[in-house]
Amino acid sequence: MKTLQFTIPVAHDRTVIVQEDHLPYFYPYLHRHHEAQLMWIQAGKGTLIVDNSMHPFQDNDIFLLGANQSHVFKSDADYFHESNRNQVKSISVFFNPNGNLASLFNLPELHMLQNFVKDHNKGFKVPSEYYRDISRRITRLKEAPPMDQLMHFFYLLRSLYAISKKVPPLAGSKNSYMSEHEGLRISAIYSFISQNFAKAITLEEVAGLASLTPQAFCRYFKKHTGNTFVAFLNELRVHEACKQLTHQKCESISTVAYNCGFNSITNFNRVFKHVIGNSPKEYMESYHRNIE
């Protein structure tokens, strides 16, 4: 997949790159890079779009992304308001399994880690119960002197390997191949939908954004994302609804439904249960039980 090819700033004296970011919002374009990325979101909320799947993210979530896996950490809409004073904070660990590390991974003692990287090229989310261990190892890696960084990196990979059999991949096996021009077009579509999902979006409107007829757009979107336009829009709205339903200022389920772009509570309940597996009321009750 050739989406937006992103080049990681390379430190010529480093095999593993550790990048710390404090920004108004995350990089908002669908992109990929040759390096695998371990992303620790220290502060920030939004939706991770990776290949043909979506995952909400919040403070202290950690994601592993495979090399050349297309993705965008889309910050919530309020991060883009001029009045917004919040910032996102993250630490990323970038490593190219086919670069300088390839010869090390070929060592018999490290075949286990080489297979781990290959087997999890679709990425995964670190379960919350392992957050403390993985975040501590990332911190040690970041603070270590150059020679010790590589040692801490392998300890980090070993910890990820230990939990990897217990987690599902971030995306399915379907890959979508597109030119750089098409990647820019899909990125623009994603951006438009994520910024306007709370209001009615017509098929004609979003097709016009892509300079396609509605029929051609439906075929194009399904081919390159694995989802229909309606399914993608509904899933994005439901993920936003999940955040609002568990917010302290949540007024009512019906208010959340209309705030997220649904035109009826009946339709909202049906779509929500299809995406999440529970009704909005059951989802809220389960969340509050876990908090208690």
Buried (B, 14 or more C-beta within 10 A) or exposed (E): BBBBEBEBEEEEEBBBBBBEBEEEBBBBBBBBBBBBBBBBBBEBBBBBBBBBBBBBBEEBBBBBBBBBBBBBBBBBBEBEEEEBEBEBBBBBBBBBBEEEBEEBBEEEEBEEBBEBBEEBBBBBBBEEEBBEBBBEBBEBBBEBEEEEBBEBBBEBBBBBBEBBEEBEBBBEEEBBEBEEEBBBBBBBBBBBBBEBBBEEBEBEEBBEBBEBBBEEBBEBBBEBBBBEBEBBBBBBBBBBBBBBBBEEEBEEBEEBBBBBBBEEBEEBBBBBBEBBEEBBEEBBEEEEEEEE
